[in-house]
Amino acid sequence: MKITNKKRRIVLTGGPGGGKTTAIDLIRREFSGTIATVPEAATIIFSGGIERTNDNHVLKAQQKAIFNLQKNLEDIQRATYSQSIILCDRGSLDGLAYWPGSSEEYFQCMNTSLEDELARYDAVIFFESAAKSGESIKSNNPIRNESDKVAIVIDDKLQKIWAQHPNFNIIHSSESFINKVMFGINTVKNIIVKYQRETT
């Protein structure tokens, strides 16, 4: 199945503990040969020896690195899989929810704009954090250090940012994980159908 539209990027994002990374792996298997995935830039950086911090100066340097790595990873996958849909584990605007300053400062530092970053993607799939349903997000992931309370705050910030995308799709934390995965699969299917119609 060939997809010829130029953009063809989908973001799967959400608050900590939403299940997005596991869902991406299942969606990738469902659409083997049709989509290519982009790993989460923050996980790559923090699992490589960079420590999490509350120092605002360091936080800004980290978010700048994550932003640039995210976009470069997307570009690598686009060049490697030129006919595929690119499914991103978080997108270039996720860092704004972690930025310890104003949004104006963020976009100035990254030399971009909200409009330009939203335009990078065809669709956004948002998995709410399980913390919003009163469930614990504790896991064996050493990279995750957010409390349930902080996870809710971050989730709210991310929703506010990504909801500005014209094709924003949210699945709430009250849904089962299976429903979340099926929602993601159906969203990807709908986008594939859209591309097929546009290119026939």
BADREN-34960 format. One record per residue (C-alpha): residue number from 1; residue in one letter; x, y, z. Coordinates in Angstrom, 2 decimals, padded with zeros to 5 digits, always signed. Layout:
<atoms>
@n: NUM, res: a, px: X, py: Y, pz: Z .
...
</atoms>
This chain:
<atoms>
@n: 1, res: m, px: +000.00, py: +000.00, pz: +000.00 .
@n: 2, res: k, px: +001.69, py: +003.21, pz: -001.15 .
@n: 3, res: i, px: +001.01, py: +006.58, pz: +000.43 .
@n: 4, res: t, px: +002.16, py: +009.58, pz: -001.59 .
@n: 5, res: n, px: +001.03, py: +012.61, pz: +000.43 .
@n: 6, res: k, px: +004.02, py: +014.70, pz: +001.55 .
@n: 7, res: k, px: +003.35, py: +015.01, pz: +005.27 .
@n: 8, res: r, px: +001.93, py: +011.71, pz: +006.55 .
@n: 9, res: r, px: +002.84, py: +012.13, pz: +010.22 .
@n: 10, res: i, px: +000.66, py: +011.13, pz: +013.19 .
@n: 11, res: v, px: +001.48, py: +011.99, pz: +016.80 .
@n: 12, res: l, px: +000.49, py: +009.62, pz: +019.57 .
@n: 13, res: t, px: +000.88, py: +011.54, pz: +022.80 .
@n: 14, res: g, px: -000.69, py: +012.05, pz: +026.22 .
@n: 15, res: g, px: +000.07, py: +012.44, pz: +029.87 .
@n: 16, res: p, px: +002.50, py: +010.13, pz: +031.70 .
@n: 17, res: g, px: +001.03, py: +006.68, pz: +032.27 .
@n: 18, res: g, px: -001.39, py: +006.74, pz: +029.34 .
@n: 19, res: g, px: -000.06, py: +003.58, pz: +027.71 .
@n: 20, res: k, px: +001.00, py: +005.24, pz: +024.48 .
@n: 21, res: t, px: +004.39, py: +003.53, pz: +024.05 .
@n: 22, res: t, px: +002.89, py: +000.04, pz: +024.36 .
@n: 23, res: a, px: +000.04, py: +001.05, pz: +022.08 .
@n: 24, res: i, px: +002.45, py: +002.31, pz: +019.42 .
@n: 25, res: d, px: +004.18, py: -001.07, pz: +019.32 .
@n: 26, res: l, px: +000.85, py: -002.86, pz: +018.84 .
@n: 27, res: i, px: -000.29, py: -000.39, pz: +016.17 .
@n: 28, res: r, px: +003.03, py: -000.81, pz: +014.36 .
@n: 29, res: r, px: +002.50, py: -004.57, pz: +014.25 .
@n: 30, res: e, px: -001.06, py: -004.14, pz: +012.98 .
@n: 31, res: f, px: +000.13, py: -001.98, pz: +010.07 .
@n: 32, res: s, px: +003.43, py: -003.70, pz: +009.37 .
@n: 33, res: g, px: +004.86, py: -002.38, pz: +006.11 .
@n: 34, res: t, px: +002.51, py: +000.62, pz: +006.03 .
@n: 35, res: i, px: +003.73, py: +002.71, pz: +008.95 .
@n: 36, res: a, px: +007.12, py: +003.49, pz: +010.48 .
@n: 37, res: t, px: +007.47, py: +004.55, pz: +014.10 .
@n: 38, res: v, px: +009.57, py: +007.28, pz: +015.70 .
@n: 39, res: p, px: +010.82, py: +006.55, pz: +019.24 .
@n: 40, res: e, px: +010.35, py: +009.05, pz: +022.04 .
@n: 41, res: a, px: +013.27, py: +011.50, pz: +021.99 .
@n: 42, res: a, px: +013.13, py: +012.21, pz: +025.73 .
@n: 43, res: t, px: +013.47, py: +008.51, pz: +026.58 .
@n: 44, res: i, px: +016.53, py: +008.23, pz: +024.34 .
@n: 45, res: i, px: +018.18, py: +011.19, pz: +026.04 .
@n: 46, res: f, px: +017.35, py: +010.28, pz: +029.64 .
@n: 47, res: s, px: +018.15, py: +006.59, pz: +029.22 .
@n: 48, res: g, px: +021.53, py: +007.56, pz: +027.75 .
@n: 49, res: g, px: +022.88, py: +009.02, pz: +030.97 .
@n: 50, res: i, px: +021.35, py: +012.52, pz: +031.12 .
@n: 51, res: e, px: +019.74, py: +013.03, pz: +034.55 .
@n: 52, res: r, px: +016.28, py: +014.45, pz: +035.17 .
@n: 53, res: t, px: +016.44, py: +017.78, pz: +036.97 .
@n: 54, res: n, px: +014.37, py: +020.61, pz: +038.48 .
@n: 55, res: d, px: +016.95, py: +023.25, pz: +037.60 .
@n: 56, res: n, px: +015.25, py: +025.60, pz: +035.13 .
@n: 57, res: h, px: +018.43, py: +026.44, pz: +033.24 .
@n: 58, res: v, px: +019.23, py: +022.75, pz: +032.73 .
@n: 59, res: l, px: +015.60, py: +021.95, pz: +031.93 .
@n: 60, res: k, px: +015.63, py: +024.43, pz: +029.07 .
@n: 61, res: a, px: +018.83, py: +022.94, pz: +027.65 .
@n: 62, res: q, px: +017.32, py: +019.47, pz: +027.90 .
@n: 63, res: q, px: +014.09, py: +020.47, pz: +026.20 .
@n: 64, res: k, px: +015.98, py: +022.13, pz: +023.39 .
@n: 65, res: a, px: +017.93, py: +018.90, pz: +022.84 .
@n: 66, res: i, px: +014.74, py: +016.82, pz: +022.95 .
@n: 67, res: f, px: +012.99, py: +019.13, pz: +020.48 .
@n: 68, res: n, px: +015.82, py: +018.95, pz: +017.94 .
@n: 69, res: l, px: +016.27, py: +015.19, pz: +018.35 .
@n: 70, res: q, px: +012.53, py: +014.62, pz: +017.92 .
@n: 71, res: k, px: +012.42, py: +016.48, pz: +014.63 .
@n: 72, res: n, px: +015.60, py: +014.85, pz: +013.35 .
@n: 73, res: l, px: +014.28, py: +011.38, pz: +014.20 .
@n: 74, res: e, px: +011.09, py: +012.15, pz: +012.31 .
@n: 75, res: d, px: +013.11, py: +013.33, pz: +009.31 .
@n: 76, res: i, px: +015.27, py: +010.19, pz: +009.41 .
@n: 77, res: q, px: +012.20, py: +007.96, pz: +009.34 .
@n: 78, res: r, px: +010.60, py: +010.03, pz: +006.61 .
@n: 79, res: a, px: +013.73, py: +009.69, pz: +004.44 .
@n: 80, res: t, px: +014.06, py: +005.98, pz: +005.22 .
@n: 81, res: y, px: +010.40, py: +005.11, pz: +004.73 .
@n: 82, res: s, px: +009.35, py: +007.59, pz: +002.08 .
@n: 83, res: q, px: +006.08, py: +005.84, pz: +001.25 .
@n: 84, res: s, px: +004.97, py: +005.12, pz: +004.83 .
@n: 85, res: i, px: +002.91, py: +006.94, pz: +007.42 .
@n: 86, res: i, px: +005.17, py: +008.06, pz: +010.26 .
@n: 87, res: l, px: +003.75, py: +007.35, pz: +013.73 .
@n: 88, res: c, px: +005.51, py: +009.45, pz: +016.37 .
@n: 89, res: d, px: +005.86, py: +008.60, pz: +020.05 .
@n: 90, res: r, px: +005.23, py: +012.21, pz: +021.12 .
@n: 91, res: g, px: +005.71, py: +015.20, pz: +018.86 .
@n: 92, res: s, px: +007.66, py: +018.42, pz: +018.67 .
@n: 93, res: l, px: +005.19, py: +020.33, pz: +020.85 .
@n: 94, res: d, px: +005.31, py: +017.99, pz: +023.84 .
@n: 95, res: g, px: +008.29, py: +019.83, pz: +025.28 .
@n: 96, res: l, px: +006.16, py: +022.95, pz: +025.72 .
@n: 97, res: a, px: +004.34, py: +021.21, pz: +028.60 .
@n: 98, res: y, px: +007.66, py: +020.74, pz: +030.40 .
@n: 99, res: w, px: +009.12, py: +024.16, pz: +029.58 .
@n: 100, res: p, px: +009.78, py: +026.25, pz: +032.73 .
@n: 101, res: g, px: +008.96, py: +029.54, pz: +031.05 .
@n: 102, res: s, px: +006.48, py: +031.19, pz: +028.71 .
@n: 103, res: s, px: +005.31, py: +029.68, pz: +025.45 .
@n: 104, res: e, px: +006.66, py: +032.75, pz: +023.65 .
@n: 105, res: e, px: +010.12, py: +032.02, pz: +025.05 .
@n: 106, res: y, px: +009.83, py: +028.36, pz: +024.03 .
@n: 107, res: f, px: +009.03, py: +029.14, pz: +020.41 .
@n: 108, res: q, px: +011.69, py: +031.81, pz: +020.25 .
@n: 109, res: c, px: +014.28, py: +029.42, pz: +021.65 .
@n: 110, res: m, px: +013.29, py: +026.69, pz: +019.18 .
@n: 111, res: n, px: +013.11, py: +029.18, pz: +016.29 .
@n: 112, res: t, px: +009.61, py: +028.10, pz: +015.33 .
@n: 113, res: s, px: +005.93, py: +028.79, pz: +016.01 .
@n: 114, res: l, px: +002.88, py: +026.93, pz: +017.25 .
@n: 115, res: e, px: +001.37, py: +027.06, pz: +013.77 .
@n: 116, res: d, px: +004.47, py: +025.60, pz: +012.11 .
@n: 117, res: e, px: +004.71, py: +022.72, pz: +014.57 .
@n: 118, res: l, px: +001.01, py: +021.85, pz: +014.37 .
@n: 119, res: a, px: +001.31, py: +021.85, pz: +010.58 .
@n: 120, res: r, px: +003.99, py: +019.13, pz: +010.74 .
@n: 121, res: y, px: +001.36, py: +016.53, pz: +011.59 .
@n: 122, res: d, px: -001.77, py: +015.22, pz: +009.92 .
@n: 123, res: a, px: -003.40, py: +014.02, pz: +013.12 .
@n: 124, res: v, px: -002.96, py: +013.78, pz: +016.87 .
@n: 125, res: i, px: -004.05, py: +010.79, pz: +018.95 .
@n: 126, res: f, px: -004.14, py: +011.67, pz: +022.64 .
@n: 127, res: f, px: -004.19, py: +009.05, pz: +025.41 .
@n: 128, res: e, px: -005.14, py: +010.56, pz: +028.74 .
@n: 129, res: s, px: -003.03, py: +009.63, pz: +031.75 .
@n: 130, res: a, px: -004.42, py: +006.83, pz: +033.89 .
@n: 131, res: a, px: -003.93, py: +009.19, pz: +036.84 .
@n: 132, res: k, px: -007.00, py: +011.09, pz: +035.66 .
@n: 133, res: s, px: -009.14, py: +008.09, pz: +036.56 .
@n: 134, res: g, px: -007.53, py: +007.76, pz: +039.96 .
@n: 135, res: e, px: -005.19, py: +004.95, pz: +038.91 .
@n: 136, res: s, px: -001.53, py: +004.87, pz: +039.86 .
@n: 137, res: i, px: +001.00, py: +005.44, pz: +037.07 .
@n: 138, res: k, px: +003.85, py: +003.85, pz: +038.99 .
@n: 139, res: s, px: +005.89, py: +001.52, pz: +036.83 .
@n: 140, res: n, px: +009.29, py: -000.10, pz: +036.55 .
@n: 141, res: n, px: +010.35, py: +002.55, pz: +034.05 .
@n: 142, res: p, px: +013.35, py: +004.29, pz: +035.67 .
@n: 143, res: i, px: +012.93, py: +007.29, pz: +033.34 .
@n: 144, res: r, px: +009.48, py: +008.19, pz: +034.71 .
@n: 145, res: n, px: +009.64, py: +010.23, pz: +037.90 .
@n: 146, res: e, px: +006.27, py: +012.02, pz: +037.86 .
@n: 147, res: s, px: +003.84, py: +011.56, pz: +040.72 .
@n: 148, res: d, px: +000.17, py: +010.93, pz: +039.93 .
@n: 149, res: k, px: -000.58, py: +014.58, pz: +040.75 .
@n: 150, res: v, px: +002.15, py: +015.88, pz: +038.45 .
@n: 151, res: a, px: +001.00, py: +013.49, pz: +035.71 .
@n: 152, res: i, px: -002.45, py: +015.12, pz: +035.78 .
@n: 153, res: v, px: -000.94, py: +018.60, pz: +035.51 .
@n: 154, res: i, px: +001.21, py: +017.57, pz: +032.56 .
@n: 155, res: d, px: -001.72, py: +015.83, pz: +030.90 .
@n: 156, res: d, px: -003.82, py: +019.01, pz: +031.17 .
@n: 157, res: k, px: -001.01, py: +021.09, pz: +029.65 .
@n: 158, res: l, px: -000.50, py: +018.65, pz: +026.78 .
@n: 159, res: q, px: -004.23, py: +018.50, pz: +026.03 .
@n: 160, res: k, px: -004.43, py: +022.28, pz: +025.88 .
@n: 161, res: i, px: -001.50, py: +022.40, pz: +023.45 .
@n: 162, res: w, px: -002.46, py: +019.58, pz: +021.11 .
@n: 163, res: a, px: -006.22, py: +020.28, pz: +021.13 .
@n: 164, res: q, px: -005.42, py: +023.22, pz: +018.86 .
@n: 165, res: h, px: -004.68, py: +020.76, pz: +016.06 .
@n: 166, res: p, px: -007.58, py: +020.52, pz: +013.57 .
@n: 167, res: n, px: -007.48, py: +016.70, pz: +013.68 .
@n: 168, res: f, px: -007.20, py: +016.14, pz: +017.43 .
@n: 169, res: n, px: -008.47, py: +012.77, pz: +018.64 .
@n: 170, res: i, px: -008.70, py: +012.03, pz: +022.35 .
@n: 171, res: i, px: -009.42, py: +008.81, pz: +024.20 .
@n: 172, res: h, px: -010.11, py: +009.28, pz: +027.88 .
@n: 173, res: s, px: -008.43, py: +007.46, pz: +030.72 .
@n: 174, res: s, px: -011.68, py: +005.77, pz: +031.71 .
@n: 175, res: e, px: -011.49, py: +003.60, pz: +028.59 .
@n: 176, res: s, px: -009.85, py: +000.19, pz: +028.76 .
@n: 177, res: f, px: -006.39, py: -000.21, pz: +027.30 .
@n: 178, res: i, px: -007.80, py: -002.45, pz: +024.56 .
@n: 179, res: n, px: -010.21, py: +000.32, pz: +023.59 .
@n: 180, res: k, px: -007.32, py: +002.78, pz: +023.51 .
@n: 181, res: v, px: -005.37, py: +000.55, pz: +021.13 .
@n: 182, res: m, px: -008.40, py: -000.02, pz: +018.89 .
@n: 183, res: f, px: -009.05, py: +003.74, pz: +018.84 .
@n: 184, res: g, px: -005.47, py: +004.28, pz: +017.68 .
@n: 185, res: i, px: -005.77, py: +001.57, pz: +015.03 .
@n: 186, res: n, px: -009.05, py: +002.98, pz: +013.69 .
@n: 187, res: t, px: -007.61, py: +006.51, pz: +013.56 .
@n: 188, res: v, px: -004.66, py: +005.28, pz: +011.53 .
@n: 189, res: k, px: -007.00, py: +003.32, pz: +009.25 .
@n: 190, res: n, px: -009.11, py: +006.43, pz: +008.63 .
@n: 191, res: i, px: -006.04, py: +008.42, pz: +007.67 .
@n: 192, res: i, px: -004.87, py: +005.69, pz: +005.29 .
@n: 193, res: v, px: -008.31, py: +005.68, pz: +003.64 .
@n: 194, res: k, px: -008.12, py: +009.47, pz: +003.32 .
@n: 195, res: y, px: -004.76, py: +009.25, pz: +001.54 .
@n: 196, res: q, px: -006.02, py: +006.54, pz: -000.78 .
@n: 197, res: r, px: -008.96, py: +008.70, pz: -001.82 .
@n: 198, res: e, px: -006.72, py: +011.71, pz: -002.39 .
@n: 199, res: t, px: -004.34, py: +009.75, pz: -004.62 .
@n: 200, res: t, px: -006.86, py: +007.88, pz: -006.77 .
</atoms>
